[in-house]
Amino acid sequence: MEALVNKIIPFSSVDGPGNRTAIFLQGCNFNCQYCHNPETIHLCGHCGVCVGACPTGALQKEGETVTWDPGKCCQCDACLKACPNGSSPRTKKMTPQQVMDEVKKNMPFIRGITVSGGECTQWPRFVTTLFALAKKAGLHTLLDTN
């Protein structure tokens, strides 16, 4: 089981009580005008417009798919500004265990995790499994949902 992860913020003090890791999932069934993370609403359509906008070559069009190399990315957001769909190509399919492996790098400096998005409840099995892993590790869990 995998979810499309937009980003993982290792240390956040605004996504719940105490210092925590925030995981943002891609995709939302709403299109709120006031959305704090509008780049997480739509899924990438792999049109390739963002590839030409990327100044570092972190995005490539491989067949019908846009791929992202995080090592080359300078986080300038040129791809987000260029996207006609208002989406982000900077996503990664991850399992709950892969996300938890990233979270564990931040322990013991965090009290918990917050899963947000997009609309994280669109990934119910993923979130439930991730929360079980986090609880087993002694972490507090929060869901930031619509």
N, C-alpha and C positions, 0 to 999 in steps of 0.2 A: 504494500500500500504506500502510495506517495501522494504528496501535495505539492503544489506549485508555490515555492517560497520566494517572495519578492525581496526580502532582506531580513537580516537578523542584527539587531542592535545589541551588542554585548552588555552594555551598562546603561540603564535608563532609570531615572528617578521620577519620571512623569507618567509612567504607564502602570501605576499601582503602588502599593506601600513598599517602602524600602527600595534599595537598589536591586534591579532585576534585569533579566534579559527579555527583550521584546522580539517576538517573531511575527512578521507580517506575511500573510498569505495572499496570493493573487486571486482576483475574481470577486465580483460582488453582484448581487441581484438587484441592487438599488442603484440609483444614479443621483445621489443627493447633491444639490447645489452647494452645500456648505462642507462637503467632504474634505477631511483633513489630509487624506492620502488618495487623491483622484487618480494617480497613476496605477493604483491597485484595483481599480474597478473593472476594466476590460482586460480580456486575454489578448495577447499578441496575435495579430492576424498573419504575421510573417510576410508582410508586403515588401519589406526591405528598404523602405524610405529612410529608416533610422541608420542604416549601414553607411550611407553617404554622408550623414551628419556627424558621425563619430570621428573626432579628430585623432584618436589614438589607434584606430584599427581594432578596437576591442569587439566590434560586431562584424560578423561575416554572414553572407548568405550562402548556405550549403544546401544545394538542391532547392527544396521548397521550405526550408527552415532557416530562420535567423538564429545564429548561435552567439553566445556571449563569453568572452574570456575575461574573467574578473581581474586577472593579473595585469592586463593591459588597460583596464578601465580607470579613468581619472575622476569619475563621479561628477562630471561637468553638467550632466542632465541634457546635453544637446540632443540625445536620442529621444528623450521625453518630449522636448519641445517640437521635434520634427514629426513625431508620430501622428498620423491623421486619425488614429483610433483613440488617442489619449492614453495609451498603454505603456508598459515598460517591457523592453526585451531583456532586461537584466533580472531574469528569474532563473530558478534552478529547481528541478524536481528532486525532492528529498523524502526519505522515509522518516518516521518518527525517531528511530534510533540515530540516524544521521544528524537530525536536529539536536537530539539530546547529547550527542558527542560534542557538538559545538557549544551547547549550554554548559557542559561539564568543564570546559576550558575556563569558565568564568567563576567557578566555585573555588574557594568559599567566600567570594566577594559579593555574592548575590543572595537574596532571600527567596527569590521565586522567579517565575516566568509569566509573561502575559502574551497571549496569542491574539493577534489583531488582523487587520487586513485593510482592504477588501472586507469581505464578509466571511469570517473564519468558520461560521457554522455551516458553510457549504462543504466543508471537509470534516464531517462529524466523526467518522471512524479514525481519521488521522489525529484529530485533536484529542479524542478520548484516549487513544493509545499513548500519545505524547504526554498527556497529563498523568497517566498511570506511571509512566517512566519517571516523570518529575517528582511525583509524590514518593515513589520508592527511593529517590535520591534525597528526600527530605526537603523538597522545595514547595513553596506556596504557589498556587496556580490561579490565574485570572483569565477570563475570556472577555475581550473588548468587542462587543457585537452591536449591531443596529438595534 
